[in-house]
């Protein structure tokens, strides 16, 4: 399982949702895209996530709320 810093690093490298990103999620992280987004949302709600990258947390939570 990827750590919060690994998830955030990947998301910062690939901020837009594309079919290429879905393939990279599986290839680089070994996760299905749905599971990746669940883990990213959980990380964005965590204290560790907010300490690491508050801007990414805000973007992730805003995208989820839309």
TORKOL-4160 file (C-alpha; in steps of 0.2 Angstrom, whole numbers, padded with zeros to 4 digits, m for minus):
66
<pt num="1" X="0000" Y="0000" Z="0000"/>
<pt num="2" X="0006" Y="0017" Z="m0004"/>
<pt num="3" X="0010" Y="0030" Z="0010"/>
<pt num="4" X="0002" Y="0047" Z="0011"/>
<pt num="5" X="0018" Y="0055" Z="0004"/>
<pt num="6" X="0018" Y="0043" Z="m0011"/>
<pt num="7" X="0000" Y="0046" Z="m0015"/>
<pt num="8" X="0002" Y="0065" Z="m0014"/>
<pt num="9" X="0018" Y="0064" Z="m0024"/>
<pt num="10" X="0009" Y="0055" Z="m0038"/>
<pt num="11" X="m0006" Y="0066" Z="m0037"/>
<pt num="12" X="0005" Y="0082" Z="m0039"/>
<pt num="13" X="0014" Y="0074" Z="m0054"/>
<pt num="14" X="m0003" Y="0069" Z="m0062"/>
<pt num="15" X="m0016" Y="0082" Z="m0056"/>
<pt num="16" X="m0029" Y="0079" Z="m0070"/>
<pt num="17" X="m0040" Y="0063" Z="m0072"/>
<pt num="18" X="m0036" Y="0055" Z="m0088"/>
<pt num="19" X="m0036" Y="0038" Z="m0095"/>
<pt num="20" X="m0017" Y="0039" Z="m0095"/>
<pt num="21" X="m0017" Y="0043" Z="m0077"/>
<pt num="22" X="m0028" Y="0028" Z="m0073"/>
<pt num="23" X="m0016" Y="0017" Z="m0082"/>
<pt num="24" X="m0002" Y="0025" Z="m0072"/>
<pt num="25" X="m0011" Y="0022" Z="m0056"/>
<pt num="26" X="m0011" Y="0004" Z="m0059"/>
<pt num="27" X="0007" Y="0003" Z="m0066"/>
<pt num="28" X="0015" Y="0014" Z="m0053"/>
<pt num="29" X="0005" Y="0011" Z="m0037"/>
<pt num="30" X="m0003" Y="m0006" Z="m0041"/>
<pt num="31" X="m0020" Y="0000" Z="m0037"/>
<pt num="32" X="m0036" Y="0001" Z="m0046"/>
<pt num="33" X="m0041" Y="0019" Z="m0049"/>
<pt num="34" X="m0057" Y="0018" Z="m0038"/>
<pt num="35" X="m0046" Y="0012" Z="m0023"/>
<pt num="36" X="m0033" Y="0025" Z="m0027"/>
<pt num="37" X="m0046" Y="0039" Z="m0026"/>
<pt num="38" X="m0053" Y="0032" Z="m0010"/>
<pt num="39" X="m0036" Y="0032" Z="m0002"/>
<pt num="40" X="m0032" Y="0049" Z="m0008"/>
<pt num="41" X="m0048" Y="0056" Z="m0001"/>
<pt num="42" X="m0044" Y="0047" Z="0016"/>
<pt num="43" X="m0027" Y="0055" Z="0015"/>
<pt num="44" X="m0033" Y="0072" Z="0012"/>
<pt num="45" X="m0044" Y="0071" Z="0027"/>
<pt num="46" X="m0030" Y="0065" Z="0038"/>
<pt num="47" X="m0019" Y="0076" Z="0050"/>
<pt num="48" X="m0004" Y="0069" Z="0041"/>
<pt num="49" X="m0011" Y="0074" Z="0024"/>
<pt num="50" X="m0014" Y="0092" Z="0030"/>
<pt num="51" X="0003" Y="0093" Z="0038"/>
<pt num="52" X="0011" Y="0087" Z="0022"/>
<pt num="53" X="0001" Y="0097" Z="0008"/>
<pt num="54" X="m0014" Y="0108" Z="0013"/>
<pt num="55" X="m0016" Y="0114" Z="m0004"/>
<pt num="56" X="m0018" Y="0097" Z="m0011"/>
<pt num="57" X="m0030" Y="0092" Z="0003"/>
<pt num="58" X="m0041" Y="0107" Z="m0001"/>
<pt num="59" X="m0041" Y="0103" Z="m0020"/>
<pt num="60" X="m0045" Y="0085" Z="m0017"/>
<pt num="61" X="m0059" Y="0089" Z="m0004"/>
<pt num="62" X="m0066" Y="0102" Z="m0016"/>
<pt num="63" X="m0066" Y="0090" Z="m0031"/>
<pt num="64" X="m0075" Y="0077" Z="m0020"/>
<pt num="65" X="m0088" Y="0089" Z="m0014"/>
<pt num="66" X="m0092" Y="0095" Z="m0032"/>
